[in-house]
Amino acid sequence: MKHHSFERNKIEMPKIIERWLLFKYVSGEFTPLSKPFKTKAAAEKTRLKLPERERREVAVGAIRIEK
């Protein structure tokens, strides 16, 4: 029994990377408050540096970027 190798169309899949940032909603609108971080831990660390009043309103979220 022969094994046939078929040429497949090479489809370039876009590379999608995940980045984390600090954000809050202002009047129902998503408002980013920081630059994107590579890890969730780095974003959380920055969030913890905020004053407690501000920290309550700020969340950590993920965004996906096509590279």
C-alpha positions in Angstrom: 0.0 0.0 0.0 1.5 3.3 -1.1 1.3 6.4 1.0 0.4 9.4 -1.2 1.4 12.8 -0.2 -0.8 15.5 -1.4 0.3 19.1 -1.8 -2.0 21.3 0.3 -2.7 24.9 -0.3 -0.8 26.8 2.3 -3.1 29.2 3.8 -1.5 31.9 5.9 -3.3 32.0 9.2 -3.1 35.3 10.9 -1.2 35.2 14.2 -3.4 36.3 17.0 -1.8 37.5 20.2 -3.5 38.2 23.5 -2.7 41.3 25.5 -4.1 42.5 28.8 -5.0 46.1 29.7 -6.7 48.2 32.4 -10.1 49.6 31.5 -13.3 51.1 32.8 -16.7 51.9 31.3 -17.5 55.6 31.0 -21.1 56.3 30.1 -21.4 52.7 28.8 -18.3 53.1 26.6 -15.2 50.8 26.9 -12.3 53.1 27.8 -8.8 51.7 27.9 -6.6 53.2 30.7 -3.3 51.6 30.0 -0.9 50.3 27.4 -1.4 46.6 26.6 0.6 44.2 28.9 1.9 40.8 27.8 0.6 39.1 30.9 -2.5 39.3 33.1 -0.2 39.4 36.2 1.6 42.5 34.9 -1.8 44.3 34.4 -3.0 43.2 37.9 0.2 44.5 39.4 -0.3 47.9 37.8 -4.0 48.0 38.9 -2.9 47.3 42.5 -0.8 50.5 42.4 -3.9 52.7 41.9 -5.5 54.4 44.8 -8.3 52.2 46.3 -11.1 54.4 45.2 -9.9 54.4 41.6 -9.1 50.7 41.7 -12.8 49.8 42.4 -13.8 51.2 39.0 -10.9 49.7 37.0 -10.9 46.2 35.6 -8.4 44.0 33.8 -9.4 42.7 30.4 -8.0 40.8 27.5 -7.8 42.0 23.9 -6.8 40.0 20.9 -4.6 41.6 18.3 -3.9 40.2 14.8 -0.2 40.4 14.0 
